[in-house]
């Protein structure tokens, strides 16, 4: 298994597997998510951006997992302590490679990415129904800081 930053040549592989993430989200929260293809321009901008990266796991030339990271700052409100942080927008490992350490390695590399940029923490959102992912993230040192709540009208 090879782990590295994504390059422009990785776009077809990322576009091929990204729908798995959206499909899983739609299955857990169909009122909020739907099956879709990721926007190629967004991925291109993320790969080329100075404040973003996609870390990939590659096996035999095939992308089998990725972590998409964005460098962020807390809002400039007087009551909020200012921090630079990494937002882990998406993490996916394709079936057949799950529970083999690929996700954990991508997550470890995401934390190192943030540390190398001098950021204070890594933050992510996870769907409340995604109990496997919640256990995975807690196992790797993540903890609850907020809850997002909705009331349907």
Phi and psi in degrees as a GROMACS rama.xvg file:
@    title "Ramachandran Plot"
@    xaxis  label "Phi"
@    yaxis  label "Psi"
@TYPE xy
-117.382  135.527  UNK-2
-119.48  134.894  UNK-3
-165.306  173.495  UNK-4
-77.003  142.141  UNK-5
-66.3405  149.402  UNK-6
-121.353  168.763  UNK-7
-57.5931  -33.2879  UNK-8
-65.8044  -12.2146  UNK-9
-85.871  -7.72695  UNK-10
-53.6537  -47.7817  UNK-11
-59.3824  -41.037  UNK-12
-66.2742  -39.7662  UNK-13
-66.8529  -43.3312  UNK-14
-64.8027  -28.8006  UNK-15
-69.6073  -40.1317  UNK-16
-97.9993  -18.0757  UNK-17
-55.3393  -38.815  UNK-18
-57.2659  -23.7594  UNK-19
-60.8207  -37.66  UNK-20
-66.8957  -46.1917  UNK-21
-67.7571  -35.9641  UNK-22
-63.5993  -43.0745  UNK-23
-65.565  -40.1442  UNK-24
-64.0184  -41.958  UNK-25
-65.2821  -34.8962  UNK-26
-67.1242  -34.3546  UNK-27
-83.5655  -35.5078  UNK-28
-139.272  73.7354  UNK-29
-65.2153  -19.7532  UNK-30
-75.8603  -13.2057  UNK-31
-118.336  -30.2099  UNK-32
-127.205  156.325  UNK-33
-141.208  159.837  UNK-34
-60.8598  139.301  UNK-35
-163.448  168.968  UNK-36
-101.688  140.743  UNK-37
-69.5199  147.579  UNK-38
-72.43  120.455  UNK-39
-62.6583  -37.744  UNK-40
-63.6206  -38.1224  UNK-41
-62.6644  -46.5206  UNK-42
-63.1942  -42.0051  UNK-43
-59.7023  -46.8235  UNK-44
-63.2827  -36.0683  UNK-45
-67.0889  -42.9869  UNK-46
-65.1849  -41.3839  UNK-47
-85.0236  -15.7497  UNK-48
-68.5811  151.456  UNK-49
-76.9421  -25.4528  UNK-50
-112.465  27.0197  UNK-51
-156.327  157.983  UNK-52
-158.175  158.944  UNK-53
-119.313  120.055  UNK-54
-92.8708  133.442  UNK-55
-119.537  150.899  UNK-56
-107.804  127.222  UNK-57
-125.174  135.271  UNK-58
-130.671  114.658  UNK-59
59.8005  35.5333  UNK-60
84.5356  -0.493672  UNK-61
-107.566  133.882  UNK-62
-73.0482  121.538  UNK-63
-115.188  -4.66469  UNK-64
-172.22  161.407  UNK-65
-158.007  160.068  UNK-66
-133.212  122.48  UNK-67
-101.47  123.439  UNK-68
-121.903  139.124  UNK-69
-125.827  137.214  UNK-70
-84.5631  128.735  UNK-71
-131.843  171.236  UNK-72
-132.651  145.872  UNK-73
-63.8495  154.936  UNK-74
-65.7952  152.594  UNK-75
-83.588  50.2782  UNK-76
-91.0752  144.338  UNK-77
-60.4956  -28.2425  UNK-78
-87.0819  -5.56557  UNK-79
-103.869  128.654  UNK-80
-69.3221  128.61  UNK-81
-72.809  133.192  UNK-82
-146.273  144.81  UNK-83
-94.5377  137.522  UNK-84
-147.958  164.045  UNK-85
-99.0493  131.136  UNK-86
-102.546  116.237  UNK-87
-84.1549  95.1083  UNK-88
-71.9889  -43.9476  UNK-89
-144.714  142.966  UNK-90
-139.81  127.252  UNK-91
-142.904  136.284  UNK-92
-125.279  130.596  UNK-93
-72.1311  152.53  UNK-94
-54.1605  146.35  UNK-95
95.5575  -21.1506  UNK-96
-116.314  -2.26243  UNK-97
-75.5134  153.569  UNK-98
60.7468  28.9457  UNK-99
-122.936  11.3945  UNK-100
91.3265  -2.48053  UNK-101
-66.7358  -47.6529  UNK-102
-62.807  -41.9244  UNK-103
-62.0206  -39.8061  UNK-104
-67.7854  -42.6002  UNK-105
-61.0083  -40.8447  UNK-106
-65.5519  -42.6171  UNK-107
-60.5864  -41.1736  UNK-108
-70.3335  -30.4012  UNK-109
-65.1389  -42.0431  UNK-110
-63.7598  -42.173  UNK-111
-64.567  -37.2772  UNK-112
-57.5724  -46.8302  UNK-113
-64.3389  -43.3851  UNK-114
-62.7392  -43.4137  UNK-115
-62.3582  -27.8418  UNK-116
-88.67  1.16015  UNK-117
74.753  23.9838  UNK-118
-85.5701  162.402  UNK-119
-90.4794  -29.0601  UNK-120
-164.052  170.087  UNK-121
-111.795  132.389  UNK-122
-122.284  150.008  UNK-123
-151.52  164.461  UNK-124
-115.333  145.338  UNK-125
-137.663  139.692  UNK-126
-64.2744  136.878  UNK-127
-57.2176  -31.5559  UNK-128
-80.9223  -10.3424  UNK-129
-86.4379  72.1802  UNK-130
-62.8394  -35.6436  UNK-131
-62.3415  -44.2182  UNK-132
-66.5401  -39.7765  UNK-133
-60.9484  -46.1427  UNK-134
-60.6781  -42.8628  UNK-135
-58.8798  -50.3467  UNK-136
-65.9122  -40.8083  UNK-137
-63.5947  -38.8354  UNK-138
-59.1518  -30.1371  UNK-139
-99.0275  20.7099  UNK-140
93.8168  2.49005  UNK-141
-81.9482  151.858  UNK-142
-143.584  159.555  UNK-143
-67.9121  136.506  UNK-144
-125.035  -25.6754  UNK-145
-151.945  164.428  UNK-146
-127.474  136.144  UNK-147
-96.9317  129.782  UNK-148
-124.155  151.237  UNK-149
-132.974  157.42  UNK-150
-131.812  115.184  UNK-151
-73.0087  139.061  UNK-152
